[in-house]
Amino acid sequence: MLSRTAEYLYWISRYMERAETNARLLDVGYRMSLFPNPNGYNNEWESVLAAAGAIQGYKNKYNIIEQKKVEDYLFFDEDNPSSVFNCILNARSNALVVRTSFTPESWLAINKTYQEILKLKNNNFNASDLPNLTEWTIEQVNLFRGSLSSLLRNDGYNFLYLGLFVERADNSARLLDVKYFVLLPKPQYIGGNIDNMQWSILLRSLSSFRAFRWAYDGDVTSTKIADFLVLNSDCPRSLSFCIQNIVKHLTNLTCSPEKVNKIYNTLKDLNIKIQEEKIESIVDFGLHEFVTQFINKISSVDSDIQKEFFN
Amino acid sequence: MFNEMYQSESLIRNHYNNINEWLEKMTAKVINEKNAEAETHFRNIGITFSTNSETARERIIPFDLIPRIFTFSEWSKLEKGVIQRAKALNAFLADIYNQGEIIKANIIPKELIFKKKSYEVSMFGFTPPRSIYSPIVGIDLVRTNYNEYFVLEDNCRTPSGVSYMLENREIMMRMFPDLFHTNRVTPIDDYPTRLLQTLMSLAPIKCNTSEPVCVLLTPGPLNSAYYEHSFLSDQMGIEMVESTDLFVEGEFLYMKTVDGPKKVDVVYRRIDDDFLDPLCFSPNSVIGIPGIMDVYRTGGVNICSAPGAGIADDKAIYIYVPEMIKFYLGEQPILENVQTWSCDKDDDLNYVLDNLSDLVVKEVDGSGGYGMLIGPKSSKSSIEEFRRKLSANPRGYIAQPLLDLSFSPTLIKNQVEGRRVDLRPFCLMGENAQLSSGGLTRVAMNEGSFVVNSSQGGGVKDTWVLAE
């Protein structure tokens, strides 16, 4: 397989995953905005921007933070490199290049998504349309992922899934971090009712709320949720699940065993640690610090993959 | 005026009878549905052209549901004529890059060849495998009468449009399977296989395997024929590469793969000469594969079409193709050339200037139907404007009479109307010379128009060749 093909496949699923995350983030903001705001606590849209890594770009463009503008910026804006629109655009232009390396159904899924988002962009949307846009995005991404099931389990397949899980690991970690660090800068809120409500919203937006209920008994507590999203390898969005899958698809690669080993060695410790760690010790260590380390690790794995396989 | 379907106002040509019955049974509702289905299909598979328009971004070429039909005997003549022409053009290239017999014989003036930018000096003295310079030749033809065809131009570099030929058939078979039960249409879907066989038969000297590695080299997704590049490489099962995927090491060309370098034997390139090798052609170019020409000339790789093949489809060389056929093949040309005045000759120029309102004037280096004057269809002021351009640079233009292109029945707003068509069949030159039994029929969708180019309101049709 051409190095460039591997690279494009990797990025297609990164973009598709990112489109979904951004749509889900908007949903978080939307749900939060429907709850009454206590004093000094109306920064849901700012935290959404922060979680999307888009706050700087947004502030360069707008002076005030308001729902409609944030929605537009994260969903449609072509100036925002990570907007859902741009993700789909990029995924589609990559897919154009490597359409011969996956199934016609995968191409169709991406291309139809692209055709539809062009139409959506040309229609004016209302703030109340947002849940529909989110739903639509998730549906489209699912269509794409579903189409991958008929692929040959070759290196192309593994690169697609490496991209997916690298992106998801990064996105999940950032979501967690924003929740803890940006959303609740004031210590007195931690563990309070608002805190739990916000956590629940986070779970919902990761479509993990019911899953969480099934996985844990008793009250919803921030520790349980952190355990669920960090360590629980049954949860398909947890950091643990992501890292396990990165390892799996990396070691399934048949090309260049020595490169695979090299990258695997840098990941091994984190993978073992995350399987054995207890959530209490992570909280003691500091969730933010843990997540920051995690994000850095994923980012170095990402650059190793790019360096070893794509250049 | 020749109509492909109607022999006279009330008489349908035999081979169109089935189609006529089918058309009469089709309601407006069905036509609308099928048109929408075709459009959706083309959009979904992505057979589109990039545009600058903000709202559309990409455009599809209008597809007309009514096929254009050739009988077996009509096609046999075309087939012989096109293959003859493709052979002569390749012989011409082999000659001018070696002994130059046609120049010595005073048939073509040497300035006409050696001064052309498309003449590639670095090819002098080198002969590619099997002496094939142009393995895929697209010949643009028009029909003016029952037994009268003219060649409008030759395409020896990288003729495009074959993906439309294949996709038009695909969508027709999908939408109207019954038509293919009642008509014996020669299949064309083996074209990609034959193309691959052709490329493999052109492996370079140093290739020592029976299965040479072929790749398709594309300029990238911004190229208007990009769909075709990915379609063909997919159908052939070969890698579609960009120049950054390739590099030269030692005597060979390699592509970068996740397993490391992999040797490439044959490059089916869909990029221009200028972008092949910055060391050889365009030193300022940032694209290209440095050193590929050295590998090529020493037999480490084959480049199809050969650099410098474009001289053969130059509009100024076109005039001499009938002479080439006689000179190299010792045969009489089967297909005629359009009478052409080359404006760099004084006599011709004067004639052209005196008769501008009756002639079609084209830029020698123009394409896509741009920069041309259709005298009989133009206003006085645009004729005068063209007169000034022509006088200022006569060398840059040729003139031809306006040909009465044949009409083919075409659905316009659910009514069958006659529209003018041309034809581009694709000839493969490798171990064998062969013509695919079909081609790309382009149709001028605007009433009265002679311009079939997709950039100017042209559409396409499925092209049928009936089995014997």
Chai-1 contact restraints between the chains, C-beta under 6 A:
chainA,res_idxA,chainB,res_idxB,connection_type,confidence,min_distance_angstrom,max_distance_angstrom,comment,restraint_id
A,M1,B,T257,contact,1.0,0.0,6.0,A-B,restraint_1
A,M1,B,V258,contact,1.0,0.0,6.0,A-B,restraint_2
A,L2,B,E239,contact,1.0,0.0,6.0,A-B,restraint_3
A,L2,B,D245,contact,1.0,0.0,6.0,A-B,restraint_4
A,L2,B,T257,contact,1.0,0.0,6.0,A-B,restraint_5
A,S3,B,K256,contact,1.0,0.0,6.0,A-B,restraint_6
A,S3,B,V258,contact,1.0,0.0,6.0,A-B,restraint_7
A,R4,B,D245,contact,1.0,0.0,6.0,A-B,restraint_8
A,A6,B,V258,contact,1.0,0.0,6.0,A-B,restraint_9
A,S93,B,P221,contact,1.0,0.0,6.0,A-B,restraint_10
A,L96,B,P221,contact,1.0,0.0,6.0,A-B,restraint_11
A,V97,B,P221,contact,1.0,0.0,6.0,A-B,restraint_12
A,R99,B,S230,contact,1.0,0.0,6.0,A-B,restraint_13
A,T100,B,S230,contact,1.0,0.0,6.0,A-B,restraint_14
A,T100,B,S233,contact,1.0,0.0,6.0,A-B,restraint_15
A,T100,B,D234,contact,1.0,0.0,6.0,A-B,restraint_16
A,L108,B,N44,contact,1.0,0.0,6.0,A-B,restraint_17
A,N111,B,G46,contact,1.0,0.0,6.0,A-B,restraint_18
A,C255,B,V258,contact,1.0,0.0,6.0,A-B,restraint_19
A,C255,B,D259,contact,1.0,0.0,6.0,A-B,restraint_20
A,F309,B,V258,contact,1.0,0.0,6.0,A-B,restraint_21
